[in-house]
């Protein structure tokens, strides 16, 4: 996580925005009176919102935790992929 003050951000906006999006960084923009702001990429934001949605539903959460447990305990199966042509 990076931190930058508002003035520095304003003077170097493109550079900081590129850093946030290209390197998946989270940036805290410090401001007066501790009214800080967090900057993340749209991709990171969408990922966060999806995780909040999925984990917010108990049935989804339980299903994911069961799948995780199965993976950790070696209860997995491997399957060959069937290639389908565009004509079918």
C-alpha positions in Angstrom: 0.0 0.0 0.0 1.3 3.4 -1.0 0.6 6.8 0.6 0.8 10.2 -1.1 -0.3 13.6 0.0 -3.0 15.4 -2.0 -0.6 18.0 -3.5 1.9 15.4 -4.7 -1.0 13.4 -6.2 -2.3 16.4 -8.0 1.1 17.3 -9.4 1.7 13.7 -10.6 -1.8 12.3 -11.2 -1.0 10.3 -14.3 2.0 8.6 -12.8 0.1 7.6 -9.6 -3.0 6.4 -11.5 -0.7 4.3 -13.7 0.9 2.8 -10.7 -2.4 1.9 -9.1 -3.8 0.3 -12.3 -0.6 -1.3 -13.7 0.7 -2.7 -10.4 -2.6 -3.4 -8.6 -1.5 -1.0 -5.9 -3.8 0.6 -3.3 -3.0 4.2 -2.6 -4.0 6.3 0.4 -4.3 10.0 -0.4 -3.6 11.9 2.8 -5.5 15.1 3.3 -5.9 17.7 6.0 -8.0 16.9 9.1 -7.4 13.2 8.5 -10.0 13.1 5.7 -8.0 10.5 3.7 -9.2 8.8 0.6 -8.2 5.4 -0.8 -7.5 5.0 -4.5 -7.8 1.6 -6.2 -8.2 0.5 -9.8 -11.6 -0.2 -11.3 -10.6 -3.9 -11.7 -9.7 -4.1 -8.0 -12.9 -2.4 -7.0 -15.0 -4.8 -9.1 -13.1 -7.8 -7.6 -13.7 -6.5 -4.1 -17.4 -6.0 -4.8 -17.8 -9.4 -6.2 -16.1 -10.9 -3.2 -18.4 -9.0 -0.8 -21.4 -10.3 -2.7 -20.3 -13.9 -2.8 -19.0 -14.0 0.7 -22.1 -12.1 2.0 -24.4 -15.0 1.0 -24.0 -17.8 3.6 -24.9 -20.6 1.1 -22.2 -19.4 -1.3 -19.7 -19.0 1.5 -20.4 -22.5 2.9 -20.1 -24.0 -0.7 -16.8 -22.3 -1.2 -15.4 -23.4 2.1 -16.4 -27.0 1.4 -14.7 -26.8 -2.0 -11.6 -25.4 -0.3 -11.6 -28.2 2.2 -12.0 -30.8 -0.5 -9.0 -29.3 -2.4 -6.8 -29.2 0.7 -7.7 -32.8 1.6 -6.8 -34.0 -1.9 -10.4 -34.8 -2.9 -10.0 -33.6 -6.5 -10.5 -35.2 -9.9 -8.8 -34.5 -13.2 -10.8 -34.5 -16.5 -9.7 -34.2 -20.1 -11.3 -31.2 -21.8 -13.4 -31.9 -24.8 -12.7 -29.6 -27.7 -15.7 -28.3 -29.5 -15.5 -26.8 -32.9 -17.3 -23.6 -33.9 -19.4 -25.5 -36.4 -21.2 -27.6 -33.7 
